[in-house]
Structures are given as structure tokens and as C-alpha cells.
């Protein structure tokens, strides 16, 4: 969401209203409401699907405009069942992405540093790892866990923003 907003794109969020709007989404749409898919049919150029759950892939494809692209970054356990008619008439595509090259990763870090984009994190101490693992298993994690190895020694790095700014400054010089 933050990337889209900083790139002057419209950002819309499906599911998790509070998280989506607080992370910069323009709008929130409830996917449990069938009217959402009817109302928004043919309205998106790009959908980035971050979930690895079973969803109605054809319903999401029908949200795309002509030449729209559904990009999978979450990898579902089972094959993705798609009807050809959801793709062919409107020249829609499905693609995927796991991770970029070193150059692309550096460009992303530079962009984040220049625009103040940071990850939403929950910092934990080393002795909280087992509890954190149990929370992951229960799907009780809102953001990424970061293990602060220096918290007991007073060596905390101050979060990711100083590191991103330093990386961007080093890259420019």
C-alpha cells in the first residue's frame, strides 16, 4: 500500500479493513460481500495477491480491466484453478514473483529510504522465540517479528529507518 501511494498510484485493499486503511489504502472492499465483485468488475489494472489461501481466482480475475494482470506473491498449496474465459476475452494475465535481483532489491531499499517507507514490525527478545513461533502457528501475528539480539545489552539499532536512510545515502554517493 505504501509503495503504491508513494508511486502516485491508487491503492485499494481487500480484507483486513483496519490494516489496509492504516497502511495507506484509498479504499477497502469486503471480499465476503458478493456485491463487491459485481460492483468492481473490470476496474483494476493490477492486483497483487499476497495470500496463500484458497480463493475464487476467477472472481479476482474478473476484477481486472482489459490487459490486466494478477500477480501472485503468495503461493497457494494447491494448483490455481482458472477458467480460460476469465483470461482470454479480456487478454488478462496471471504472473508470479518471488524475489528480485540484487539490483532490484537495492532500488527498492533506496525508494523506501527516500520515501520513509518502513516495515510494520513487532520486536521480540531472543527468549520470546518459542512464544512467537506459537503465535505464527495460530495466525496471531499482525506484522513481522524482528528479533532484537542486543535488547538485553542496550545495543538496539533504532529500527529499520536509519538503516534504510544510510543505505540510500551510500548508494547516492
C-alpha atoms as one frame of an Amber mdcrd trajectory, in Angstrom:
protein
   0.000   0.000   0.000   2.709   2.456   0.961   4.635   1.715  -2.247   1.579
   2.339  -4.379   0.777   5.594  -2.608   4.367   6.897  -2.849   4.354   5.973
  -6.561   1.186   8.070  -7.056  -0.992   5.029  -7.729  -4.421   4.367  -6.322
  -4.189   1.678  -3.638  -7.134  -0.465  -2.637  -7.303  -3.186  -0.054  -9.351
  -6.377   0.102  -9.856  -7.904   3.553  -8.488  -6.520   6.817 -10.007  -3.037
   6.712  -8.108  -1.593   9.672  -4.719  -2.776   8.409  -5.364  -1.682   4.832
  -6.534   1.819   5.635  -3.806   2.418   8.213  -1.173   1.335   5.683  -2.309
   3.891   3.118  -5.098   2.287   1.102  -7.560   4.674  -0.561 -10.437   2.252
  -0.187 -11.320  -1.015   1.491 -13.537  -3.715  -0.020 -15.006  -6.698   1.840
 -14.447  -9.890  -0.129 -17.102 -11.727   1.856 -19.696  -9.449   0.270 -20.577
 -10.884  -3.189 -21.708  -7.409  -4.265 -18.052  -6.297  -4.068 -17.117  -8.447
  -7.066 -20.122  -7.282  -9.094 -19.541  -3.606  -8.322 -15.800  -3.693  -9.066
 -15.795  -5.961 -12.154 -13.314  -4.737 -14.756 -11.930  -1.901 -12.638  -8.304
  -2.829 -11.814  -5.154  -2.748 -13.955  -3.178  -4.807 -11.464  -3.943  -6.989
  -8.465  -1.070  -8.181  -6.294  -2.268 -11.249  -4.418  -0.306 -11.769  -1.214
  -2.433 -14.567   0.253  -1.540 -18.234   0.044  -5.097 -19.367   0.817  -7.757
 -20.912  -1.378  -9.761 -18.126  -3.041 -12.074 -17.843  -6.039  -9.373 -16.999
  -8.590 -11.864 -16.399 -11.372 -13.735 -13.822  -9.282 -10.493 -11.888  -8.761
  -9.533 -12.172 -12.442 -12.892 -10.672 -13.371 -11.983  -7.577 -11.338  -9.235
  -6.814 -13.876  -9.596  -4.455 -16.835  -8.623  -5.482 -20.361  -4.903  -6.372
 -20.336  -4.949  -6.511 -16.520  -2.519  -8.673 -14.564  -2.974 -10.744 -11.421
   0.437 -11.164  -9.780   0.865 -13.930  -7.223   3.391 -13.340  -4.475   1.662
 -15.651  -2.018   1.987 -19.274  -3.089  -1.098 -21.422  -2.506  -0.689 -25.041
  -1.502  -2.939 -26.352  -4.304  -2.961 -25.589  -8.039  -4.745 -22.390  -9.072
  -7.950 -23.387 -10.913  -8.706 -20.801 -13.602 -11.311 -20.840 -16.359  -9.893
 -19.801 -19.731 -12.862 -17.471 -20.182 -11.638 -15.422 -17.190  -8.435 -14.724
 -19.151  -8.847 -14.854 -22.910 -11.648 -12.401 -23.843 -10.095  -9.516 -21.880
  -6.438 -10.508 -22.506  -5.839 -10.870 -18.773  -2.681 -12.484 -17.416  -1.522
 -14.292 -14.317   2.109 -13.941 -13.319   4.179 -14.504 -10.238   7.148 -13.080
  -8.428   9.197 -14.348  -5.525  12.161 -12.021  -5.128  14.083  -9.559  -7.242
  17.715  -9.395  -8.212  20.304  -7.652  -6.027  19.933  -4.550  -8.217  16.122
  -4.568  -7.853  16.404  -5.118  -4.110  18.774  -2.146  -3.835  16.379   0.014
  -5.875  13.559  -0.996  -3.519  15.617  -0.129  -0.440  16.610   3.205  -1.971
  12.980   4.003  -2.750  11.927   3.066   0.784  14.689   5.193   2.316  13.849
   8.205   0.153  10.125   7.979   0.932  10.255   6.967   4.597   8.640   3.582
   3.975   9.333   1.150   6.800   8.006  -2.276   7.691   5.405  -2.745  10.376
   7.220  -4.919  12.882   6.904  -6.373  16.336  10.246  -6.533  18.106  10.838
  -9.509  20.380  13.687 -10.625  22.615  15.557 -13.860  21.992  13.796 -15.628
  24.864  10.410 -14.912  23.216  11.131 -17.002  20.117   9.059 -20.025  21.203
   6.082 -17.808  22.014   6.472 -16.024  18.667   6.561 -19.364  16.858   3.339
 -20.462  18.570   1.704 -17.183  17.535   2.734 -17.787  13.918   1.205 -21.282
  14.048  -2.051 -19.769  15.454  -2.025 -16.993  12.779  -1.919 -14.489  15.625
   0.703 -12.245  14.027  -0.195  -8.861  12.642   3.265  -7.861  11.374   6.708
  -9.380  11.012   8.676 -10.409  14.057  12.136  -8.914  14.445  14.456 -10.472
  16.987  16.461  -7.745  18.679  19.656  -9.534  19.591  21.014  -6.523  21.500
  17.981  -5.581  23.546  19.437  -7.041  26.742  22.807  -5.369  26.165  21.318
  -1.996  25.206  22.569  -2.370  21.609  19.273  -1.815  19.758  19.772  -0.393
  16.279  16.831   2.016  16.495  14.595   0.348  13.930  14.898  -0.001  10.157
  14.527   3.644   9.088  18.087   4.749   9.988  19.444   1.723   8.142  17.339
   2.459   5.054  18.391   6.112   5.045  22.022   5.145   5.408  21.733   2.622
   2.569  20.097   5.222   0.300  22.750   7.816   1.146  25.577   5.341   0.499
  24.019   4.369  -2.826  23.828   8.030  -3.963  27.479   8.743  -3.111
